[in-house]
């Protein structure tokens, strides 16, 4: 968490991070059209810029990090730590409403 940029950490006040073993096949089917799609992380919820007064009673947004795909693709602990940082920052950026260009400005591809 210390490696995540300060603006991203501040945005996490109403955000839950959950570590799951694998992505839910039903969610992958709905998002990507492929039950077997594997991703490292997933943001679920309404991005901050799209929230209104009606959203104030919503449950916190959720970021899922998927342990098994991360560990399989990044067996070296240093590489794994960096990819967890990249994935977490990327999903927080989606929560913040940032696009891919803005994410790259923070050094995350």
MODELLER restraints for C-alpha pairs under 7 A, 6 or more apart:
rsr = mdl.restraints
at = mdl.atoms
rsr.add(forms.Gaussian(group=physical.xy_distance, feature=features.Distance(at['CA:3:A'], at['CA:85:A']), mean=6.98, stdev=0.5))
rsr.add(forms.Gaussian(group=physical.xy_distance, feature=features.Distance(at['CA:4:A'], at['CA:85:A']), mean=6.65, stdev=0.5))
rsr.add(forms.Gaussian(group=physical.xy_distance, feature=features.Distance(at['CA:4:A'], at['CA:89:A']), mean=6.29, stdev=0.5))
rsr.add(forms.Gaussian(group=physical.xy_distance, feature=features.Distance(at['CA:8:A'], at['CA:89:A']), mean=6.96, stdev=0.5))
rsr.add(forms.Gaussian(group=physical.xy_distance, feature=features.Distance(at['CA:8:A'], at['CA:92:A']), mean=6.31, stdev=0.5))
rsr.add(forms.Gaussian(group=physical.xy_distance, feature=features.Distance(at['CA:8:A'], at['CA:93:A']), mean=6.96, stdev=0.5))
rsr.add(forms.Gaussian(group=physical.xy_distance, feature=features.Distance(at['CA:11:A'], at['CA:96:A']), mean=6.89, stdev=0.5))
rsr.add(forms.Gaussian(group=physical.xy_distance, feature=features.Distance(at['CA:14:A'], at['CA:60:A']), mean=5.37, stdev=0.5))
rsr.add(forms.Gaussian(group=physical.xy_distance, feature=features.Distance(at['CA:14:A'], at['CA:61:A']), mean=6.84, stdev=0.5))
rsr.add(forms.Gaussian(group=physical.xy_distance, feature=features.Distance(at['CA:15:A'], at['CA:60:A']), mean=5.31, stdev=0.5))
rsr.add(forms.Gaussian(group=physical.xy_distance, feature=features.Distance(at['CA:15:A'], at['CA:61:A']), mean=5.01, stdev=0.5))
rsr.add(forms.Gaussian(group=physical.xy_distance, feature=features.Distance(at['CA:15:A'], at['CA:62:A']), mean=5.78, stdev=0.5))
rsr.add(forms.Gaussian(group=physical.xy_distance, feature=features.Distance(at['CA:16:A'], at['CA:60:A']), mean=6.42, stdev=0.5))
rsr.add(forms.Gaussian(group=physical.xy_distance, feature=features.Distance(at['CA:16:A'], at['CA:61:A']), mean=6.21, stdev=0.5))
rsr.add(forms.Gaussian(group=physical.xy_distance, feature=features.Distance(at['CA:16:A'], at['CA:62:A']), mean=4.74, stdev=0.5))
rsr.add(forms.Gaussian(group=physical.xy_distance, feature=features.Distance(at['CA:16:A'], at['CA:63:A']), mean=6.16, stdev=0.5))
rsr.add(forms.Gaussian(group=physical.xy_distance, feature=features.Distance(at['CA:17:A'], at['CA:62:A']), mean=5.81, stdev=0.5))
rsr.add(forms.Gaussian(group=physical.xy_distance, feature=features.Distance(at['CA:17:A'], at['CA:63:A']), mean=4.75, stdev=0.5))
rsr.add(forms.Gaussian(group=physical.xy_distance, feature=features.Distance(at['CA:17:A'], at['CA:64:A']), mean=5.96, stdev=0.5))
rsr.add(forms.Gaussian(group=physical.xy_distance, feature=features.Distance(at['CA:18:A'], at['CA:63:A']), mean=6.14, stdev=0.5))
rsr.add(forms.Gaussian(group=physical.xy_distance, feature=features.Distance(at['CA:18:A'], at['CA:64:A']), mean=4.90, stdev=0.5))
rsr.add(forms.Gaussian(group=physical.xy_distance, feature=features.Distance(at['CA:18:A'], at['CA:65:A']), mean=6.22, stdev=0.5))
rsr.add(forms.Gaussian(group=physical.xy_distance, feature=features.Distance(at['CA:19:A'], at['CA:64:A']), mean=5.74, stdev=0.5))
rsr.add(forms.Gaussian(group=physical.xy_distance, feature=features.Distance(at['CA:19:A'], at['CA:65:A']), mean=4.78, stdev=0.5))
rsr.add(forms.Gaussian(group=physical.xy_distance, feature=features.Distance(at['CA:19:A'], at['CA:66:A']), mean=5.90, stdev=0.5))
rsr.add(forms.Gaussian(group=physical.xy_distance, feature=features.Distance(at['CA:19:A'], at['CA:67:A']), mean=6.47, stdev=0.5))
rsr.add(forms.Gaussian(group=physical.xy_distance, feature=features.Distance(at['CA:20:A'], at['CA:64:A']), mean=6.59, stdev=0.5))
rsr.add(forms.Gaussian(group=physical.xy_distance, feature=features.Distance(at['CA:20:A'], at['CA:65:A']), mean=6.11, stdev=0.5))
rsr.add(forms.Gaussian(group=physical.xy_distance, feature=features.Distance(at['CA:20:A'], at['CA:66:A']), mean=5.02, stdev=0.5))
rsr.add(forms.Gaussian(group=physical.xy_distance, feature=features.Distance(at['CA:20:A'], at['CA:67:A']), mean=6.08, stdev=0.5))
rsr.add(forms.Gaussian(group=physical.xy_distance, feature=features.Distance(at['CA:21:A'], at['CA:66:A']), mean=5.27, stdev=0.5))
rsr.add(forms.Gaussian(group=physical.xy_distance, feature=features.Distance(at['CA:21:A'], at['CA:67:A']), mean=4.90, stdev=0.5))
rsr.add(forms.Gaussian(group=physical.xy_distance, feature=features.Distance(at['CA:21:A'], at['CA:68:A']), mean=5.25, stdev=0.5))
rsr.add(forms.Gaussian(group=physical.xy_distance, feature=features.Distance(at['CA:22:A'], at['CA:66:A']), mean=5.22, stdev=0.5))
rsr.add(forms.Gaussian(group=physical.xy_distance, feature=features.Distance(at['CA:22:A'], at['CA:67:A']), mean=6.75, stdev=0.5))
rsr.add(forms.Gaussian(group=physical.xy_distance, feature=features.Distance(at['CA:22:A'], at['CA:68:A']), mean=6.08, stdev=0.5))
rsr.add(forms.Gaussian(group=physical.xy_distance, feature=features.Distance(at['CA:22:A'], at['CA:69:A']), mean=6.97, stdev=0.5))
rsr.add(forms.Gaussian(group=physical.xy_distance, feature=features.Distance(at['CA:23:A'], at['CA:38:A']), mean=6.60, stdev=0.5))
rsr.add(forms.Gaussian(group=physical.xy_distance, feature=features.Distance(at['CA:23:A'], at['CA:66:A']), mean=6.33, stdev=0.5))
rsr.add(forms.Gaussian(group=physical.xy_distance, feature=features.Distance(at['CA:25:A'], at['CA:35:A']), mean=4.54, stdev=0.5))
rsr.add(forms.Gaussian(group=physical.xy_distance, feature=features.Distance(at['CA:25:A'], at['CA:36:A']), mean=6.39, stdev=0.5))
rsr.add(forms.Gaussian(group=physical.xy_distance, feature=features.Distance(at['CA:26:A'], at['CA:35:A']), mean=6.21, stdev=0.5))
rsr.add(forms.Gaussian(group=physical.xy_distance, feature=features.Distance(at['CA:28:A'], at['CA:34:A']), mean=5.93, stdev=0.5))
rsr.add(forms.Gaussian(group=physical.xy_distance, feature=features.Distance(at['CA:28:A'], at['CA:35:A']), mean=5.13, stdev=0.5))
rsr.add(forms.Gaussian(group=physical.xy_distance, feature=features.Distance(at['CA:28:A'], at['CA:37:A']), mean=5.90, stdev=0.5))
rsr.add(forms.Gaussian(group=physical.xy_distance, feature=features.Distance(at['CA:29:A'], at['CA:35:A']), mean=4.42, stdev=0.5))
rsr.add(forms.Gaussian(group=physical.xy_distance, feature=features.Distance(at['CA:40:A'], at['CA:65:A']), mean=5.94, stdev=0.5))
rsr.add(forms.Gaussian(group=physical.xy_distance, feature=features.Distance(at['CA:40:A'], at['CA:66:A']), mean=5.15, stdev=0.5))
rsr.add(forms.Gaussian(group=physical.xy_distance, feature=features.Distance(at['CA:40:A'], at['CA:69:A']), mean=6.20, stdev=0.5))
rsr.add(forms.Gaussian(group=physical.xy_distance, feature=features.Distance(at['CA:40:A'], at['CA:70:A']), mean=5.92, stdev=0.5))
rsr.add(forms.Gaussian(group=physical.xy_distance, feature=features.Distance(at['CA:40:A'], at['CA:87:A']), mean=6.58, stdev=0.5))
rsr.add(forms.Gaussian(group=physical.xy_distance, feature=features.Distance(at['CA:41:A'], at['CA:63:A']), mean=6.95, stdev=0.5))
rsr.add(forms.Gaussian(group=physical.xy_distance, feature=features.Distance(at['CA:41:A'], at['CA:64:A']), mean=5.30, stdev=0.5))
rsr.add(forms.Gaussian(group=physical.xy_distance, feature=features.Distance(at['CA:41:A'], at['CA:65:A']), mean=4.40, stdev=0.5))
rsr.add(forms.Gaussian(group=physical.xy_distance, feature=features.Distance(at['CA:41:A'], at['CA:66:A']), mean=5.80, stdev=0.5))
rsr.add(forms.Gaussian(group=physical.xy_distance, feature=features.Distance(at['CA:41:A'], at['CA:87:A']), mean=6.07, stdev=0.5))
rsr.add(forms.Gaussian(group=physical.xy_distance, feature=features.Distance(at['CA:41:A'], at['CA:91:A']), mean=6.86, stdev=0.5))
rsr.add(forms.Gaussian(group=physical.xy_distance, feature=features.Distance(at['CA:42:A'], at['CA:63:A']), mean=5.64, stdev=0.5))
rsr.add(forms.Gaussian(group=physical.xy_distance, feature=features.Distance(at['CA:42:A'], at['CA:64:A']), mean=5.12, stdev=0.5))
rsr.add(forms.Gaussian(group=physical.xy_distance, feature=features.Distance(at['CA:42:A'], at['CA:65:A']), mean=6.76, stdev=0.5))
rsr.add(forms.Gaussian(group=physical.xy_distance, feature=features.Distance(at['CA:42:A'], at['CA:91:A']), mean=6.39, stdev=0.5))
rsr.add(forms.Gaussian(group=physical.xy_distance, feature=features.Distance(at['CA:43:A'], at['CA:62:A']), mean=5.94, stdev=0.5))
rsr.add(forms.Gaussian(group=physical.xy_distance, feature=features.Distance(at['CA:43:A'], at['CA:63:A']), mean=4.53, stdev=0.5))
rsr.add(forms.Gaussian(group=physical.xy_distance, feature=features.Distance(at['CA:43:A'], at['CA:64:A']), mean=6.46, stdev=0.5))
rsr.add(forms.Gaussian(group=physical.xy_distance, feature=features.Distance(at['CA:43:A'], at['CA:91:A']), mean=5.48, stdev=0.5))
rsr.add(forms.Gaussian(group=physical.xy_distance, feature=features.Distance(at['CA:43:A'], at['CA:94:A']), mean=6.88, stdev=0.5))
rsr.add(forms.Gaussian(group=physical.xy_distance, feature=features.Distance(at['CA:43:A'], at['CA:95:A']), mean=6.89, stdev=0.5))
rsr.add(forms.Gaussian(group=physical.xy_distance, feature=features.Distance(at['CA:44:A'], at['CA:61:A']), mean=5.90, stdev=0.5))
rsr.add(forms.Gaussian(group=physical.xy_distance, feature=features.Distance(at['CA:44:A'], at['CA:62:A']), mean=5.18, stdev=0.5))
rsr.add(forms.Gaussian(group=physical.xy_distance, feature=features.Distance(at['CA:44:A'], at['CA:63:A']), mean=6.23, stdev=0.5))
rsr.add(forms.Gaussian(group=physical.xy_distance, feature=features.Distance(at['CA:45:A'], at['CA:61:A']), mean=4.54, stdev=0.5))
rsr.add(forms.Gaussian(group=physical.xy_distance, feature=features.Distance(at['CA:45:A'], at['CA:62:A']), mean=6.39, stdev=0.5))
rsr.add(forms.Gaussian(group=physical.xy_distance, feature=features.Distance(at['CA:46:A'], at['CA:61:A']), mean=6.74, stdev=0.5))
rsr.add(forms.Gaussian(group=physical.xy_distance, feature=features.Distance(at['CA:47:A'], at['CA:94:A']), mean=6.63, stdev=0.5))
rsr.add(forms.Gaussian(group=physical.xy_distance, feature=features.Distance(at['CA:47:A'], at['CA:95:A']), mean=4.41, stdev=0.5))
rsr.add(forms.Gaussian(group=physical.xy_distance, feature=features.Distance(at['CA:47:A'], at['CA:96:A']), mean=5.75, stdev=0.5))
rsr.add(forms.Gaussian(group=physical.xy_distance, feature=features.Distance(at['CA:47:A'], at['CA:97:A']), mean=5.36, stdev=0.5))
rsr.add(forms.Gaussian(group=physical.xy_distance, feature=features.Distance(at['CA:48:A'], at['CA:95:A']), mean=6.06, stdev=0.5))
rsr.add(forms.Gaussian(group=physical.xy_distance, feature=features.Distance(at['CA:48:A'], at['CA:96:A']), mean=5.32, stdev=0.5))
rsr.add(forms.Gaussian(group=physical.xy_distance, feature=features.Distance(at['CA:48:A'], at['CA:97:A']), mean=6.21, stdev=0.5))
rsr.add(forms.Gaussian(group=physical.xy_distance, feature=features.Distance(at['CA:49:A'], at['CA:96:A']), mean=6.94, stdev=0.5))
rsr.add(forms.Gaussian(group=physical.xy_distance, feature=features.Distance(at['CA:49:A'], at['CA:97:A']), mean=5.94, stdev=0.5))
rsr.add(forms.Gaussian(group=physical.xy_distance, feature=features.Distance(at['CA:63:A'], at['CA:91:A']), mean=6.52, stdev=0.5))
rsr.add(forms.Gaussian(group=physical.xy_distance, feature=features.Distance(at['CA:70:A'], at['CA:80:A']), mean=6.78, stdev=0.5))
rsr.add(forms.Gaussian(group=physical.xy_distance, feature=features.Distance(at['CA:71:A'], at['CA:80:A']), mean=6.70, stdev=0.5))
rsr.add(forms.Gaussian(group=physical.xy_distance, feature=features.Distance(at['CA:74:A'], at['CA:80:A']), mean=4.87, stdev=0.5))
rsr.add(forms.Gaussian(group=physical.xy_distance, feature=features.Distance(at['CA:86:A'], at['CA:108:A']), mean=5.94, stdev=0.5))
rsr.add(forms.Gaussian(group=physical.xy_distance, feature=features.Distance(at['CA:90:A'], at['CA:103:A']), mean=6.74, stdev=0.5))
rsr.add(forms.Gaussian(group=physical.xy_distance, feature=features.Distance(at['CA:93:A'], at['CA:103:A']), mean=6.63, stdev=0.5))
